[in-house]
């Protein structure tokens, strides 16, 4: 599905902060370099500017882009888009970078790549991870799920002990089914929910080992009546 929505200023800045924290992938396009993109990762930012490190060897001299208008795609927990101006092309050693004006608002593009299933209130997911040398295990309320990831409600202290790069192990079953899914995931977004709880968005890790399980999960979600779940597209 191809859907987009413009976020308000607060939500946009929260999304940008998360993208900086996770060093999200960036794709930049400009009329100055037609039919060419600049790829990189978002490595830092302040209230006025964002800094992206260019991946690989740029096709054009980045200095030629200074003062040019650009359209940016950010691949973070969602795919975001915004218009900006390139303000500088710093470099240190072999590293090349671009500084761009920080936008006040973002547009979310293709917010859901899969139909998500909203589950019964009793649905649970077990989450395990290792952080700071300690093993953690929590049971969270499973809110919705797709073949791409899931959202769950977890207590604040547990959410605070999860870093974006921490590999997570999740275990869950769909209502009406006997199969249990064991998958790996990474945190994609963290949203305060009040009452001492946090909504934690997880993105499944794709690998040779999980490919078959994700295929089975996708098939289950495509048959909501057989799975005993209510399916809807959440945007």
Residue frames as a rotation matrix with the C-alpha (Angstrom) as fourth column:
UNK 1
0.582 0.813 0.000 0.00
0.813 -0.582 0.000 0.00
0.000 0.000 -1.000 0.00
UNK 2
-0.518 -0.721 0.459 1.18
0.714 -0.660 -0.232 3.54
0.471 0.208 0.857 -0.69
UNK 3
0.671 0.738 -0.075 0.05
0.624 -0.507 0.595 5.87
0.401 -0.446 -0.800 2.05
UNK 4
-0.531 -0.836 0.141 1.57
0.604 -0.489 -0.629 9.02
0.595 -0.249 0.764 3.49
UNK 5
0.709 0.679 -0.189 0.80
0.618 -0.470 0.631 11.40
0.340 -0.564 -0.753 6.30
UNK 6
-0.076 -0.708 0.702 2.45
0.022 -0.705 -0.709 14.58
0.997 -0.039 0.069 7.56
UNK 7
-0.003 -0.016 -1.000 3.47
0.942 0.337 -0.009 14.47
0.337 -0.941 0.014 11.22
UNK 8
0.949 0.232 0.212 3.16
0.137 -0.912 0.386 17.41
0.283 -0.337 -0.898 13.58
UNK 9
0.386 -0.867 0.314 6.30
-0.590 -0.494 -0.638 19.16
0.709 0.061 -0.703 14.79
UNK 10
0.206 -0.293 0.934 6.64
-0.931 0.235 0.279 17.21
-0.301 -0.927 -0.224 18.03
UNK 11
0.756 0.132 0.641 6.23
-0.040 0.987 -0.156 13.79
-0.653 0.093 0.751 16.40
UNK 12
0.890 -0.455 0.033 8.59
0.032 -0.010 -0.999 14.80
0.455 0.890 0.005 13.59
UNK 13
0.220 -0.860 0.461 11.35
-0.822 -0.418 -0.388 15.82
0.526 -0.293 -0.798 15.99
UNK 14
0.335 -0.052 0.941 10.92
-0.689 0.667 0.282 12.66
-0.642 -0.743 0.188 18.05
UNK 15
0.937 0.045 0.345 11.27
0.184 0.777 -0.602 10.61
-0.295 0.628 0.720 14.87
UNK 16
0.664 -0.740 0.111 14.40
-0.255 -0.364 -0.896 12.53
0.703 0.566 -0.430 13.88
UNK 17
0.163 -0.608 0.777 15.98
-0.987 -0.106 0.123 12.00
0.008 -0.787 -0.617 17.29
UNK 18
0.571 0.082 0.817 15.36
-0.250 0.965 0.078 8.28
-0.782 -0.248 0.572 17.01
UNK 19
0.966 -0.214 0.143 16.83
0.203 0.293 -0.934 8.27
0.158 0.932 0.327 13.49
UNK 20
0.387 -0.867 0.314 19.97
-0.687 -0.499 -0.528 10.01
0.615 -0.012 -0.789 14.76
UNK 21
0.228 -0.257 0.939 20.25
-0.882 0.353 0.311 7.63
-0.411 -0.900 -0.146 17.70
UNK 22
0.544 0.075 0.836 20.03
0.064 0.989 -0.130 4.58
-0.837 0.125 0.533 15.43
UNK 23
-0.475 -0.751 -0.458 22.14
-0.367 -0.304 0.879 6.12
-0.800 0.586 -0.132 12.62
UNK 24
0.387 0.803 0.453 19.34
0.158 0.426 -0.891 5.58
-0.909 0.416 0.038 10.14
UNK 25
-0.433 -0.480 0.763 19.96
0.795 0.195 0.574 5.09
-0.424 0.855 0.297 6.44
UNK 26
0.129 0.386 -0.913 19.61
-0.114 -0.909 -0.401 8.22
-0.985 0.156 -0.073 4.28
UNK 27
-0.249 -0.175 0.953 18.96
0.934 0.216 0.284 8.57
-0.255 0.961 0.110 0.55
UNK 28
-0.001 0.137 -0.991 19.31
0.105 -0.985 -0.137 12.12
-0.994 -0.105 -0.014 -0.83
UNK 29
-0.019 0.063 0.998 18.27
0.993 0.120 0.011 13.39
-0.119 0.991 -0.065 -4.25
UNK 30
0.001 -0.007 -1.000 18.83
0.133 -0.991 0.007 16.79
-0.991 -0.133 0.000 -5.83
UNK 31
0.921 0.370 0.120 18.20
0.189 -0.155 -0.970 18.40
-0.340 0.916 -0.213 -9.22
UNK 32
0.439 -0.843 -0.310 21.90
-0.832 -0.512 0.213 19.28
-0.338 0.165 -0.927 -9.24
UNK 33
-0.752 -0.650 0.111 22.69
-0.581 0.732 0.356 15.56
-0.313 0.203 -0.928 -9.70
UNK 34
0.230 0.937 -0.263 19.79
-0.964 0.181 -0.196 14.20
-0.136 0.299 0.945 -11.82
UNK 35
0.727 0.207 -0.655 19.29
-0.391 0.908 -0.148 10.43
0.565 0.364 0.741 -11.89
UNK 36
-0.300 -0.854 -0.424 21.80
0.159 0.394 -0.905 10.07
0.941 -0.339 0.018 -9.06
UNK 37
0.846 0.530 0.061 21.37
0.014 -0.136 0.991 9.59
0.534 -0.837 -0.122 -5.32
UNK 38
-0.332 -0.869 0.366 23.65
-0.564 -0.128 -0.816 10.19
0.756 -0.477 -0.448 -2.38
UNK 39
0.601 0.513 -0.613 23.43
0.120 0.701 0.703 7.36
0.790 -0.496 0.360 0.15
UNK 40
-0.507 -0.802 0.314 24.60
-0.247 -0.214 -0.945 7.56
0.826 -0.557 -0.090 3.72
UNK 41
0.010 0.484 -0.875 23.70
0.841 0.470 0.269 7.36
0.541 -0.738 -0.403 7.38
UNK 42
0.539 0.294 0.790 22.50
-0.120 -0.901 0.417 10.01
0.834 -0.319 -0.450 9.80
UNK 43
-0.069 -0.712 -0.699 25.27
0.672 0.485 -0.560 10.39
0.738 -0.508 0.445 12.38
UNK 44
-0.629 -0.120 -0.768 24.47
0.725 -0.447 -0.524 13.57
-0.281 -0.886 0.368 14.34
UNK 45
-0.112 0.617 0.779 22.26
0.600 -0.583 0.548 16.62
0.792 0.529 -0.305 14.56
UNK 46
-0.862 -0.008 -0.507 21.35
0.434 -0.527 -0.731 19.70
-0.261 -0.850 0.458 16.56
UNK 47
-0.063 0.950 -0.307 18.34
0.435 -0.250 -0.865 22.02
-0.898 -0.188 -0.398 16.56
UNK 48
0.260 0.122 -0.958 19.38
-0.581 -0.773 -0.256 23.60
-0.771 0.623 -0.130 13.26
UNK 49
0.061 -0.401 -0.914 21.18
-0.978 0.157 -0.134 20.96
0.197 0.902 -0.383 11.19
UNK 50
0.835 0.090 0.543 21.64
-0.193 0.972 0.136 17.25
-0.515 -0.218 0.829 10.49
UNK 51
-0.073 -0.919 -0.388 24.87
-0.955 -0.049 0.294 15.56
-0.289 0.392 -0.873 9.46
UNK 52
0.894 0.340 0.291 24.94
-0.237 0.912 -0.336 12.50
-0.379 0.231 0.896 7.23
UNK 53
-0.190 -0.973 0.128 28.00
-0.493 0.208 0.845 10.43
-0.849 0.097 -0.519 6.45
UNK 54
0.386 0.303 -0.871 28.20
-0.922 0.108 -0.371 9.44
-0.019 0.947 0.321 2.80
UNK 55
0.438 -0.164 0.884 28.44
-0.137 0.959 0.246 5.71
-0.888 -0.229 0.398 2.12
UNK 56
0.378 -0.346 0.859 30.95
0.819 0.557 -0.136 4.61
-0.431 0.755 0.494 -0.48
UNK 57
-0.719 -0.688 -0.095 32.45
0.510 -0.616 0.600 6.82
-0.472 0.383 0.794 -3.15
UNK 58
0.182 0.851 -0.493 30.07
0.111 -0.516 -0.849 9.63
-0.977 0.100 -0.189 -4.21
UNK 59
0.283 -0.001 0.959 29.41
0.920 0.283 -0.271 9.91
-0.271 0.959 0.081 -7.93
UNK 60
0.454 -0.112 0.884 29.87
0.387 -0.869 -0.309 13.69
0.802 0.482 -0.351 -7.83
UNK 61
-0.690 -0.724 -0.009 32.03
0.395 -0.365 -0.843 16.00
0.607 -0.585 0.538 -5.74
UNK 62
0.014 0.758 -0.652 29.90
0.997 0.038 0.065 16.71
0.074 -0.651 -0.755 -2.61
UNK 63
-0.592 -0.281 -0.756 31.12
0.439 -0.899 -0.009 20.33
-0.676 -0.337 0.655 -2.65
UNK 64
-0.951 0.261 0.168 29.05
0.054 -0.394 0.917 20.87
0.306 0.881 0.361 -5.81
UNK 65
-0.191 0.941 -0.279 25.91
0.723 0.327 0.609 20.22
0.664 -0.085 -0.743 -3.75
UNK 66
-0.619 -0.069 -0.783 26.40
0.703 -0.492 -0.513 23.05
-0.350 -0.868 0.353 -1.24
UNK 67
-0.712 0.476 -0.516 23.40
-0.361 -0.879 -0.312 25.45
-0.602 -0.036 0.798 -1.27
UNK 68
-0.778 0.450 -0.438 21.38
-0.326 0.307 0.894 23.02
0.537 0.839 -0.093 -3.42
UNK 69
0.027 0.871 0.490 17.81
-0.992 0.084 -0.095 22.01
-0.124 -0.484 0.866 -2.59
UNK 70
-0.828 -0.344 -0.443 17.34
-0.396 0.918 0.027 18.32
0.398 0.198 -0.896 -1.90
UNK 71
0.425 0.902 0.075 14.71
-0.787 0.328 0.523 15.71
0.447 -0.282 0.849 -1.11
UNK 72
-0.658 -0.725 0.203 15.64
-0.701 0.492 -0.517 13.24
0.275 -0.483 -0.831 1.61
UNK 73
0.512 0.706 -0.489 14.32
-0.367 0.695 0.618 9.79
0.776 -0.137 0.615 2.47
UNK 74
-0.405 -0.577 0.709 15.04
-0.898 0.105 -0.427 8.47
0.172 -0.810 -0.561 5.98
UNK 75
0.195 0.406 -0.893 14.78
-0.224 0.905 0.363 4.70
0.955 0.129 0.268 6.54
UNK 76
-0.692 -0.323 0.645 14.23
-0.669 -0.050 -0.742 4.38
0.272 -0.945 -0.181 10.27
UNK 77
-0.712 0.536 0.453 11.33
0.019 0.660 -0.751 2.73
-0.702 -0.526 -0.481 12.13
UNK 78
0.554 0.782 0.287 9.31
0.436 0.021 -0.900 4.03
-0.710 0.623 -0.329 9.18
UNK 79
-0.364 -0.620 0.695 10.27
0.932 -0.244 0.269 5.61
0.003 0.746 0.666 5.88
UNK 80
0.372 0.417 -0.829 10.21
0.508 -0.839 -0.193 9.38
-0.776 -0.350 -0.524 6.24
UNK 81
-0.046 -0.348 0.936 10.59
0.960 -0.275 -0.055 12.13
0.277 0.896 0.347 3.64
UNK 82
0.564 0.250 -0.787 11.41
0.483 -0.873 0.069 15.82
-0.670 -0.419 -0.613 3.83
UNK 83
0.639 -0.347 0.686 12.73
0.530 -0.448 -0.720 18.70
0.557 0.824 -0.103 1.71
UNK 84
0.625 -0.517 -0.585 15.90
0.481 -0.335 0.810 20.49
-0.615 -0.788 0.039 2.79
UNK 85
0.876 -0.481 -0.011 18.91
-0.326 -0.576 -0.749 22.51
0.354 0.660 -0.662 1.69
UNK 86
0.550 -0.781 -0.296 22.49
0.806 0.589 -0.058 21.25
0.220 -0.206 0.954 1.72
UNK 87
0.996 -0.075 0.039 24.59
-0.084 -0.939 0.335 23.72
0.012 -0.337 -0.942 3.70
UNK 88
0.228 -0.971 0.070 28.10
-0.938 -0.200 0.282 22.21
-0.260 -0.129 -0.957 3.81
UNK 89
0.853 -0.052 -0.520 30.20
-0.193 0.893 -0.406 19.24
0.485 0.446 0.752 2.66
UNK 90
0.400 -0.740 0.541 32.66
-0.893 -0.182 0.411 18.56
-0.205 -0.648 -0.734 5.49
UNK 91
0.783 -0.200 -0.589 35.21
-0.039 0.929 -0.368 15.76
0.621 0.311 0.720 5.28
UNK 92
0.395 -0.703 0.592 37.86
-0.880 -0.105 0.463 14.27
-0.263 -0.703 -0.660 7.54
UNK 93
-0.461 -0.631 0.624 40.36
-0.287 0.771 0.568 11.75
-0.840 0.083 -0.537 6.26
UNK 94
-0.993 0.117 0.034 38.57
0.082 0.427 0.900 9.51
0.090 0.897 -0.434 3.78
UNK 95
-0.375 0.908 -0.188 35.16
0.839 0.246 -0.486 10.26
-0.395 -0.340 -0.853 5.29
UNK 96
-0.904 0.208 0.374 32.82
0.058 -0.807 0.588 12.55
0.424 0.553 0.717 3.34
UNK 97
-0.477 0.763 -0.436 29.68
0.774 0.130 -0.620 14.05
-0.417 -0.633 -0.652 4.80
UNK 98
-0.499 0.417 0.760 26.86
0.342 -0.711 0.615 16.49
0.796 0.566 0.212 4.05
UNK 99
-0.808 0.340 -0.481 25.26
0.370 -0.342 -0.864 18.95
-0.458 -0.876 0.150 6.45
UNK 100
-0.552 0.712 0.435 21.62
0.460 -0.176 0.870 19.76
0.696 0.680 -0.230 5.76
UNK 101
-0.614 0.445 0.652 19.00
-0.672 -0.728 -0.136 22.02
0.414 -0.521 0.746 7.29
UNK 102
-0.943 0.332 -0.018 16.95
0.278 0.756 -0.593 20.21
-0.184 -0.564 -0.805 9.90
UNK 103
-0.546 0.804 0.234 13.28
0.075 -0.232 0.970 20.07
0.834 0.547 0.067 8.86
UNK 104
-0.685 0.390 0.615 10.48
-0.729 -0.360 -0.582 21.04
-0.006 -0.847 0.531 11.22
UNK 105
0.308 0.841 0.445 8.10
-0.703 0.516 -0.489 18.39
-0.641 -0.162 0.750 9.92
UNK 106
-0.849 -0.523 0.080 8.37
-0.369 0.694 0.618 14.97
-0.379 0.495 -0.782 8.28
UNK 107
0.225 0.863 -0.452 6.10
-0.971 0.237 -0.031 13.02
0.080 0.446 0.891 5.99
UNK 108
-0.334 -0.241 0.911 5.67
-0.412 0.907 0.089 9.32
-0.848 -0.345 -0.402 6.67
UNK 109
-0.037 0.236 -0.971 5.67
-0.991 0.119 0.067 7.25
0.132 0.964 0.230 3.48
UNK 110
0.081 0.132 -0.988 4.44
-0.285 0.953 0.104 3.65
0.955 0.273 0.115 3.21
UNK 111
-0.080 -0.136 0.987 3.81
-0.961 -0.253 -0.113 3.49
0.265 -0.958 -0.111 6.92
UNK 112
0.165 0.119 0.979 2.85
-0.505 0.863 -0.020 -0.18
-0.847 -0.491 0.203 6.88
UNK 113
-0.558 -0.411 -0.721 4.37
-0.830 0.265 0.492 -2.58
-0.011 0.872 -0.489 4.39
UNK 114
-0.825 0.333 -0.457 2.09
0.222 0.934 0.279 -5.38
0.519 0.128 -0.845 5.57
UNK 115
0.231 0.933 0.274 -1.41
-0.337 -0.187 0.923 -5.70
0.912 -0.306 0.272 6.92
UNK 116
-0.824 -0.495 0.275 -1.19
-0.402 0.168 -0.900 -5.89
0.399 -0.852 -0.338 10.69
UNK 117
-0.057 0.783 -0.619 -3.37
0.376 0.591 0.714 -8.10
0.925 -0.192 -0.328 12.85
UNK 118
-0.308 0.052 0.950 -4.84
-0.783 -0.582 -0.221 -6.57
0.541 -0.812 0.220 15.97
UNK 119
-0.576 -0.077 -0.814 -4.87
0.148 0.969 -0.196 -9.21
0.804 -0.233 -0.547 18.67
UNK 120
0.551 0.783 -0.288 -6.97
0.360 0.088 0.929 -10.03
0.753 -0.615 -0.234 21.68
UNK 121
0.560 -0.311 0.768 -6.04
-0.659 -0.729 0.186 -8.25
0.502 -0.610 -0.613 24.97
UNK 122
0.817 -0.213 0.536 -4.76
-0.313 0.617 0.722 -11.55
-0.485 -0.757 0.438 26.38
UNK 123
0.849 -0.525 0.054 -2.14
0.332 0.452 -0.828 -11.99
0.410 0.721 0.558 23.64
UNK 124
0.778 -0.627 -0.041 1.41
-0.216 -0.328 0.920 -12.03
-0.590 -0.707 -0.391 25.01
UNK 125
0.725 -0.671 -0.158 4.96
-0.017 0.212 -0.977 -12.00
0.689 0.711 0.143 23.70
UNK 126
0.776 -0.576 -0.258 8.06
0.442 0.203 0.874 -13.12
-0.451 -0.792 0.412 25.57
UNK 127
0.806 -0.547 0.225 11.04
-0.189 -0.598 -0.779 -10.81
0.561 0.586 -0.585 25.04
UNK 128
0.739 -0.652 -0.171 14.61
0.509 0.373 0.776 -11.78
-0.441 -0.660 0.608 25.95
UNK 129
0.725 -0.582 0.369 17.81
0.043 -0.496 -0.867 -9.79
0.687 0.644 -0.335 25.53
UNK 130
0.333 -0.722 -0.607 21.25
0.940 0.207 0.269 -9.23
-0.069 -0.660 0.748 27.00
UNK 131
0.583 -0.101 0.806 22.34
0.160 -0.958 -0.236 -5.76
0.796 0.267 -0.543 28.06
UNK 132
0.264 -0.585 0.767 25.30
-0.814 -0.562 -0.149 -4.52
0.518 -0.585 -0.624 30.10
UNK 133
-0.697 -0.688 -0.203 26.35
-0.523 0.681 -0.512 -8.10
0.490 -0.250 -0.835 30.83
UNK 134
-0.698 0.520 0.492 22.97
-0.317 0.392 -0.864 -9.15
-0.642 -0.759 -0.109 32.25
UNK 135
-0.870 0.488 0.076 20.22
0.355 0.511 0.783 -11.33
0.343 0.708 -0.618 30.77
UNK 136
-0.718 0.696 -0.032 16.71
-0.539 -0.584 -0.607 -9.85
-0.440 -0.418 0.794 30.74
UNK 137
-0.824 0.566 0.017 13.37
0.465 0.659 0.591 -11.61
0.323 0.495 -0.806 30.23
UNK 138
-0.739 0.656 -0.153 9.96
-0.392 -0.605 -0.693 -9.97
-0.547 -0.453 0.704 30.17
UNK 139
-0.509 0.707 0.490 6.43
0.848 0.510 0.145 -10.93
-0.148 0.489 -0.859 29.16
UNK 140
-0.875 0.169 -0.454 4.71
-0.196 -0.980 0.013 -8.07
-0.443 0.100 0.891 27.32
UNK 141
0.126 0.976 0.178 1.20
0.172 0.156 -0.973 -7.52
-0.977 0.153 -0.148 25.97
UNK 142
-0.771 -0.366 0.520 1.17
0.523 0.100 0.846 -8.10
-0.362 0.925 0.114 22.21
UNK 143
-0.244 0.676 -0.696 -0.77
-0.158 -0.735 -0.659 -5.25
-0.957 -0.051 0.286 20.59
UNK 144
0.828 0.474 -0.300 -0.41
-0.393 0.110 -0.913 -5.89
-0.400 0.874 0.277 16.87
UNK 145
-0.101 -0.849 0.519 1.78
-0.035 0.524 0.851 -7.86
-0.994 0.068 -0.083 14.53
UNK 146
0.778 0.220 -0.588 2.76
-0.596 -0.036 -0.802 -8.15
-0.198 0.975 0.103 10.88
UNK 147
0.837 -0.531 0.135 5.31
0.546 0.794 -0.268 -10.16
0.035 0.298 0.954 8.92
UNK 148
0.289 -0.731 0.618 7.59
0.165 -0.598 -0.785 -7.15
0.943 0.329 -0.052 9.36
UNK 149
-0.816 -0.560 0.139 7.42
-0.014 -0.221 -0.975 -6.65
0.577 -0.798 0.173 13.11
UNK 150
0.065 0.842 -0.535 5.21
0.789 0.285 0.544 -6.18
0.611 -0.458 -0.646 16.15
UNK 151
-0.328 -0.086 0.941 4.18
-0.436 -0.870 -0.231 -3.69
0.838 -0.486 0.248 18.79
UNK 152
0.039 0.311 -0.949 3.89
0.701 0.669 0.248 -4.60
0.712 -0.675 -0.192 22.47
UNK 153
0.558 0.184 0.810 3.22
-0.422 -0.777 0.467 -2.89
0.715 -0.602 -0.355 25.78
UNK 154
0.155 -0.634 -0.758 6.05
0.682 0.623 -0.382 -3.36
0.714 -0.458 0.530 28.27
UNK 155
0.790 0.154 -0.593 6.86
0.584 -0.481 0.653 -1.78
-0.185 -0.863 -0.470 31.63
UNK 156
0.930 -0.353 0.105 9.03
-0.296 -0.886 -0.357 1.35
0.219 0.301 -0.928 31.58
UNK 157
0.390 -0.858 0.334 12.11
-0.630 0.016 0.776 -0.08
-0.671 -0.513 -0.534 33.40
UNK 158
0.202 -0.283 0.938 12.36
0.475 0.866 0.159 -2.91
-0.857 0.413 0.309 30.87
UNK 159
0.837 0.161 0.523 12.00
0.545 -0.337 -0.768 -0.53
0.053 0.928 -0.370 27.92
UNK 160
0.839 -0.543 0.040 14.75
-0.543 -0.828 0.141 1.68
-0.043 -0.139 -0.989 29.34
UNK 161
0.165 -0.799 0.578 17.09
-0.382 0.489 0.784 -1.33
-0.909 -0.351 -0.224 29.45
UNK 162
0.395 0.011 0.918 16.76
0.733 0.599 -0.323 -1.93
-0.554 0.800 0.229 25.70
UNK 163
-0.224 -0.539 -0.812 19.13
-0.253 -0.772 0.583 -0.15
-0.941 0.336 0.037 23.33
UNK 164
0.506 0.519 -0.689 18.42
-0.754 -0.121 -0.646 0.15
-0.418 0.846 0.330 19.59
UNK 165
0.001 -0.605 -0.796 21.26
-0.866 0.398 -0.304 -2.20
0.501 0.689 -0.523 18.68
UNK 166
-0.522 -0.144 0.841 20.48
-0.679 0.667 -0.307 -4.84
-0.516 -0.731 -0.446 21.30
UNK 167
-0.652 0.336 -0.680 19.46
-0.383 0.629 0.677 -8.11
0.655 0.702 -0.281 19.57
UNK 168
-0.320 0.665 0.675 16.16
-0.881 0.054 -0.471 -9.34
-0.349 -0.745 0.568 21.00
UNK 169
-0.956 0.156 -0.250 14.59
0.048 0.920 0.389 -12.78
0.290 0.359 -0.887 21.01
UNK 170
-0.438 0.878 0.192 10.80
-0.883 -0.380 -0.276 -12.90
-0.170 -0.291 0.942 20.84
UNK 171
-0.972 0.219 -0.084 8.39
0.205 0.968 0.142 -15.79
0.113 0.121 -0.986 21.29
UNK 172
-0.499 0.863 -0.079 4.64
-0.671 -0.443 -0.595 -15.65
-0.549 -0.244 0.800 20.58
UNK 173
-0.766 0.408 0.496 1.66
0.573 0.783 0.241 -17.55
-0.290 0.469 -0.834 19.23
UNK 174
-0.809 0.586 0.041 -1.30
-0.453 -0.667 0.592 -16.31
0.375 0.461 0.805 17.20
UNK 175
-0.378 0.749 0.544 -4.79
-0.672 0.182 -0.718 -16.83
-0.637 -0.637 0.435 18.65
UNK 176
0.660 0.750 -0.024 -6.38
-0.601 0.510 -0.615 -20.03
-0.450 0.420 0.788 17.39
UNK 177
0.558 -0.543 -0.627 -3.06
-0.429 0.459 -0.778 -21.55
0.710 0.704 0.024 16.37
UNK 178
0.972 -0.223 -0.071 -0.80
0.196 0.613 0.765 -24.07
-0.127 -0.758 0.640 18.06
UNK 179
0.337 -0.904 0.263 2.46
0.769 0.104 -0.631 -22.99
0.543 0.415 0.730 16.42
UNK 180
0.743 -0.238 -0.625 4.88
0.349 -0.660 0.665 -20.86
-0.571 -0.713 -0.408 18.42
UNK 181
0.752 -0.486 0.446 7.08
0.299 -0.352 -0.887 -18.39
0.588 0.800 -0.119 16.57
UNK 182
0.529 -0.705 -0.472 10.65
0.534 -0.155 0.831 -17.87
-0.659 -0.692 0.295 17.77
UNK 183
0.629 -0.252 0.735 12.23
0.618 -0.411 -0.670 -14.87
0.471 0.876 -0.103 16.03
UNK 184
-0.321 -0.736 -0.596 14.95
0.882 -0.462 0.096 -12.29
-0.346 -0.495 0.797 16.53
UNK 185
0.591 0.594 0.546 14.22
0.715 -0.700 -0.012 -8.57
0.375 0.397 -0.838 16.40
UNK 186
-0.687 -0.713 -0.140 15.51
0.708 -0.615 -0.348 -5.09
0.162 -0.338 0.927 17.11
UNK 187
-0.003 0.682 -0.732 13.77
0.672 -0.540 -0.506 -2.10
-0.741 -0.493 -0.456 18.69
UNK 188
-0.387 -0.081 0.918 12.46
0.863 -0.381 0.330 0.28
0.324 0.921 0.218 16.02
UNK 189
-0.308 0.235 0.922 10.58
-0.171 -0.967 0.189 2.81
0.936 -0.100 0.338 18.16
UNK 190
-0.605 0.089 -0.791 9.75
0.775 0.291 -0.560 3.54
0.181 -0.952 -0.245 21.79
UNK 191
-0.375 0.582 0.722 6.62
-0.068 -0.794 0.605 5.50
0.925 0.178 0.337 22.73
UNK 192
-0.990 0.067 0.121 5.60
-0.122 -0.019 -0.992 6.40
-0.064 -0.998 0.027 26.32
UNK 193
-0.468 0.867 -0.172 2.13
0.285 0.332 0.899 5.01
0.837 0.371 -0.403 27.01
UNK 194
-0.179 0.378 0.908 1.56
-0.793 -0.602 0.095 6.32
0.583 -0.703 0.407 30.55
UNK 195
0.769 0.558 0.312 0.76
-0.621 0.538 0.569 4.30
0.150 -0.632 0.761 33.63
UNK 196
0.205 -0.794 0.573 4.33
-0.638 0.335 0.693 3.03
-0.742 -0.508 -0.438 33.90
UNK 197
0.335 -0.018 0.942 4.22
0.493 0.855 -0.159 1.39
-0.803 0.518 0.296 30.47
UNK 198
-0.305 -0.502 -0.809 5.88
-0.578 -0.578 0.577 1.90
-0.757 0.643 -0.114 27.10
UNK 199
0.870 0.471 0.147 4.78
-0.126 0.501 -0.856 0.91
-0.477 0.726 0.496 23.60
UNK 200
-0.171 -0.984 0.047 7.76
-0.391 0.111 0.914 -0.88
-0.904 0.138 -0.404 22.08
UNK 201
0.815 0.368 -0.447 7.94
-0.537 0.191 -0.822 -1.36
-0.217 0.910 0.353 18.32
UNK 202
-0.033 -0.820 0.571 10.10
-0.231 0.562 0.794 -4.27
-0.972 -0.106 -0.208 17.17
UNK 203
0.481 0.081 -0.873 11.31
-0.876 0.009 -0.482 -5.07
-0.031 0.997 0.075 13.67
UNK 204
0.848 -0.122 0.516 12.04
0.024 0.981 0.191 -8.70
-0.530 -0.150 0.835 12.89
UNK 205
-0.089 -0.951 -0.295 15.58
-0.703 -0.149 0.696 -9.57
-0.706 0.269 -0.655 11.83
UNK 206
0.879 0.398 -0.261 15.71
-0.451 0.522 -0.724 -11.23
-0.152 0.754 0.639 8.42
UNK 207
-0.264 -0.960 0.095 18.23
-0.870 0.279 0.407 -14.01
-0.417 0.025 -0.909 7.90
UNK 208
-0.492 0.020 -0.871 18.54
-0.570 0.749 0.339 -17.44
0.659 0.663 -0.356 6.33
UNK 209
-0.960 0.053 -0.275 17.51
0.230 0.708 -0.667 -18.96
0.159 -0.704 -0.692 9.66
UNK 210
-0.585 0.765 -0.269 14.31
0.067 -0.285 -0.956 -16.91
-0.808 -0.577 0.115 10.01
UNK 211
-0.822 0.232 -0.520 13.21
-0.569 -0.379 0.730 -16.78
-0.028 0.896 0.444 6.36
UNK 212
-0.690 0.578 -0.435 10.91
0.245 0.752 0.611 -19.82
0.681 0.315 -0.661 6.59
UNK 213
-0.499 0.510 -0.701 9.34
0.825 0.031 -0.565 -18.70
-0.266 -0.860 -0.436 9.89
UNK 214
-0.639 0.241 -0.730 8.61
-0.184 -0.970 -0.159 -15.24
-0.747 0.032 0.665 8.47
UNK 215
-0.830 0.355 -0.431 7.07
-0.409 0.138 0.902 -16.85
0.380 0.925 0.031 5.41
UNK 216
-0.555 0.632 -0.541 4.81
0.681 0.719 0.141 -18.94
0.478 -0.290 -0.829 7.65
UNK 217
-0.533 0.344 -0.773 3.88
0.542 -0.564 -0.624 -15.89
-0.650 -0.751 0.114 9.71
UNK 218
-0.800 0.216 -0.559 2.98
-0.497 -0.760 0.419 -13.92
-0.335 0.613 0.715 6.59
UNK 219
-0.736 0.540 -0.410 0.79
-0.026 0.582 0.813 -16.80
0.677 0.608 -0.414 5.40
UNK 220
-0.509 0.542 -0.669 -0.99
0.860 0.354 -0.367 -16.95
0.037 -0.762 -0.647 8.76
UNK 221
-0.570 0.246 -0.784 -1.70
0.191 -0.889 -0.417 -13.23
-0.799 -0.387 0.460 8.72
UNK 222
-0.860 0.267 -0.435 -3.14
-0.505 -0.322 0.801 -13.47
0.073 0.909 0.411 5.22
UNK 223
-0.371 0.750 -0.547 -5.79
0.192 0.639 0.745 -15.89
0.908 0.171 -0.381 6.54
UNK 224
-0.737 -0.010 0.676 -7.31
-0.563 -0.546 -0.621 -13.98
0.375 -0.838 0.396 9.48
UNK 225
0.321 0.931 0.174 -10.43
-0.894 0.238 0.379 -16.12
0.311 -0.277 0.909 9.74
UNK 226
0.542 -0.199 -0.816 -8.41
0.105 0.980 -0.169 -19.33
0.833 0.006 0.553 9.90
UNK 227
-0.512 -0.849 -0.134 -6.09
0.308 -0.036 -0.951 -17.79
0.802 -0.528 0.280 12.47
UNK 228
0.228 0.701 -0.676 -8.96
0.922 0.067 0.381 -16.55
0.312 -0.710 -0.631 14.61
UNK 229
-0.498 -0.449 -0.742 -7.78
0.646 -0.762 0.027 -12.93
-0.578 -0.466 0.670 14.53
UNK 230
0.713 0.695 -0.092 -9.23
0.511 -0.606 -0.610 -9.67
-0.479 0.388 -0.787 13.37
UNK 231
-0.308 -0.886 0.346 -7.18
0.888 -0.136 0.440 -8.18
-0.342 0.443 0.829 10.54
UNK 232
0.854 0.517 -0.060 -7.09
0.457 -0.801 -0.388 -4.54
-0.248 0.304 -0.920 9.54
UNK 233
0.059 -0.823 0.565 -4.73
0.794 -0.304 -0.526 -2.11
0.605 0.479 0.636 7.87
UNK 234
0.602 0.047 -0.797 -3.33
0.652 -0.606 0.456 0.34
-0.462 -0.794 -0.395 10.41
UNK 235
0.339 -0.469 0.816 -1.99
0.686 -0.470 -0.555 3.57
0.644 0.748 0.162 8.97
